[in-house]
Amino acid sequence: MFCSVLTWIGLYTGTVWLYENLRTPVLLVLKSLTQLIFRKEFAQRYGKWAVITGASDGIGKGYAHYLARKGMSIVLVARNEAKLAKVAAEVKSKHGVETKVVVADFSKGPEIYPHLAKALVPLDIGILVNNVGISHDTPMFVDEISQQVLWDLINVNVAAATLLCNILIPSMKQRQRGLIVNVSSIASVCPSPCLATYAASKAYMTSFSVALQEELRPFGVEVQTVRPSFVHTNMTEFLVKGVKNPWIKKYLVNVDNFMTYAGCTIGKVDMTTGHWSHGLQIAGLHLLPEFFRVFILGQINKKGRRDFYVKRQKKTR
């Protein structure tokens, strides 16, 4: 009897794991085949404009180029006007689409949103990519981080996507079309000691995104949650410097590689890691109990914290 119960538990657990980790690739194949038959361009399907936050570099810039290549006009949102203007010129020159620049520093909090609403609401926004995000460069205990950095992290990683959805969803509902792409992180899968606030902000993003998808389903508006692992960008450059193994460095996922896969999932699946190798990483994490994941990540991050303070002490001598 006891063995039968364990067998059924094992079968149930295995089935759940397979569903969670194979659902996306299976749906991706089926939707790709369907769209070969009933092909519709993004601008036709969702609307003329795509808004991308954190668009001056990294993954945000990657989404801007990808969606422009698909014929969408692009609104680039970030805090650095010079970088935005450069990216806008690149996108326009390379893909021949209309571009707009909206300067906004999301760390400023509520004061920036009336300006964003004024710039964005009049446009036929088809796709919103909530990509903007920050982290503290070095793993640290919460009490070692300044309150200003913590507020910046919360305002950028949590408030930005939430408020932009609040501003733009009414028009999407009215038009009965639209797509919101929320860029979360593999960090949302597991609490991370010494990166506690960052991981928690990404857990919020995943939870918010999945719930939002269910809210908007009846209105014809789609929501996709993207949970990438490590992508080599300016924000993660400090981590690359700490990698000594040349083989690992060689095979780190860069933005172009990431967008090759992540772009293919747009409009096809509601949950993705963006890159097949990141999907394997999350599948592996889901095999481990949470306490073990927390312990392993804690050991890695604490080592990073110790190494940082050792280097700083050496410099001050």
Residue pairs with C-beta under 8 A, 6 or more apart in sequence:
17 283
17 286
17 287
20 286
21 279
21 282
21 283
21 286
23 271
24 265
24 269
24 271
24 272
24 279
25 279
27 268
27 269
28 264
28 265
28 268
28 269
28 272
31 267
31 268
31 269
32 264
32 268
35 267
35 268
41 70
41 71
42 50
42 67
42 70
42 71
42 72
42 126
42 127
42 266
42 267
43 70
43 71
43 72
43 73
43 126
45 126
45 177
45 267
46 126
46 127
46 177
46 178
46 179
46 267
47 124
47 125
47 126
47 127
47 175
47 177
47 178
48 72
48 73
48 123
48 124
48 126
49 72
49 73
49 74
49 75
49 100
49 123
49 124
49 125
49 126
49 127
50 63
50 64
50 67
50 68
50 72
50 73
50 74
50 75
50 125
50 126
50 127
50 128
50 129
51 75
51 77
51 120
51 125
51 127
51 128
51 129
51 164
51 168
52 60
52 63
52 64
52 67
52 74
52 75
52 76
52 77
52 129
52 131
53 60
53 77
53 78
53 104
53 106
53 129
53 130
53 131
53 132
53 160
53 161
53 164
54 60
54 77
54 78
54 131
54 132
54 133
55 61
55 63
55 64
55 74
55 76
55 77
55 78
55 84
55 87
55 131
56 76
56 78
56 79
56 80
56 83
56 84
56 87
57 78
57 83
57 87
57 233
57 234
58 231
58 233
58 234
58 235
58 255
59 131
59 183
59 228
59 231
59 233
59 255
59 258
59 259
60 76
60 78
60 129
60 131
60 132
61 87
61 255
62 255
62 256
62 258
62 259
62 262
63 129
63 131
63 181
63 259
63 262
64 74
64 76
64 87
64 91
65 90
65 91
65 94
65 95
65 259
66 259
66 262
66 263
66 266
67 74
67 127
67 129
67 266
68 74
68 91
68 94
68 95
68 97
68 99
69 95
71 97
72 97
72 126
72 127
73 97
73 98
73 99
73 100
74 88
74 91
74 97
74 98
74 99
74 100
75 99
75 100
75 101
75 102
75 119
75 120
75 123
75 125
76 84
76 87
76 88
76 91
76 99
76 100
76 101
76 102
77 84
77 102
77 103
77 104
77 116
77 132
78 84
78 103
78 104
78 132
79 103
79 104
79 105
79 106
79 107
80 103
81 101
81 103
84 101
84 103
85 101
88 99
88 100
88 101
91 97
91 99
92 98
92 99
100 119
100 123
102 115
102 116
102 119
102 120
104 112
104 115
104 116
105 112
106 112
106 132
106 155
106 156
106 159
106 160
107 134
107 151
107 152
107 155
107 156
108 155
109 151
109 155
109 159
110 163
113 163
113 167
116 164
116 167
117 167
120 167
120 168
121 167
121 168
121 171
124 175
125 168
125 171
125 172
125 178
126 177
126 178
126 179
127 178
127 179
127 180
127 181
127 266
128 164
128 165
128 168
128 178
128 179
128 180
128 181
129 181
129 183
130 160
130 161
130 164
130 165
130 180
130 181
130 182
130 183
130 205
131 181
131 183
132 156
132 160
132 161
133 156
133 157
133 183
133 185
133 201
133 202
133 235
134 152
134 153
134 156
134 157
134 235
135 153
135 195
135 198
135 235
136 145
136 149
136 153
136 195
136 198
137 238
138 238
138 304
138 305
138 308
139 194
139 195
139 301
139 302
139 304
139 305
139 308
140 194
140 305
141 194
141 305
142 150
142 196
142 197
145 197
150 197
153 197
153 198
153 201
154 197
154 201
157 198
157 201
157 202
157 204
157 205
158 201
158 204
158 205
161 182
161 205
161 208
162 208
165 180
165 212
168 178
169 178
169 180
169 216
169 221
171 178
172 178
172 180
172 216
172 219
172 221
173 216
173 219
173 221
176 219
176 220
176 221
177 220
177 221
178 220
178 221
178 222
179 221
179 222
179 223
179 224
179 266
179 267
180 209
180 212
180 216
180 221
180 222
180 223
180 224
181 223
181 224
181 226
181 266
182 205
182 206
182 208
182 209
182 212
182 223
182 224
182 225
182 226
183 205
183 226
183 228
184 202
184 205
184 206
184 209
184 225
184 226
184 227
185 199
185 202
185 205
185 227
185 228
185 229
186 227
186 228
186 229
186 230
186 273
186 278
186 281
186 282
186 285
187 195
187 198
187 199
187 202
187 203
188 199
188 202
188 203
188 205
188 206
188 227
189 227
189 282
189 285
189 286
189 293
190 199
190 285
190 290
190 293
190 294
190 297
191 199
191 200
191 203
191 290
191 294
191 297
192 198
192 199
192 294
192 297
192 298
192 301
193 294
193 297
193 298
193 301
193 302
194 298
194 301
194 302
194 304
194 305
195 297
195 301
202 227
205 225
206 225
206 227
209 223
209 224
209 225
210 223
210 225
210 271
212 223
213 222
213 223
213 225
213 270
216 222
216 223
222 267
222 270
223 270
224 265
224 266
224 267
224 269
224 270
224 271
224 272
225 270
225 271
225 272
226 262
226 265
226 272
226 273
226 274
227 271
227 272
227 273
227 274
227 278
227 282
228 253
228 258
228 262
228 273
228 274
228 275
228 278
229 253
229 273
229 275
229 277
229 278
229 281
229 282
230 236
230 239
230 252
230 253
231 253
231 254
231 255
231 258
231 274
231 275
232 240
232 252
232 253
232 254
232 255
233 255
240 249
240 252
242 304
242 307
243 249
243 252
253 275
253 277
253 278
257 275
258 274
258 275
261 274
261 275
261 276
262 272
262 274
262 275
265 272
265 274
272 279
273 279
273 281
273 282
285 293
288 296
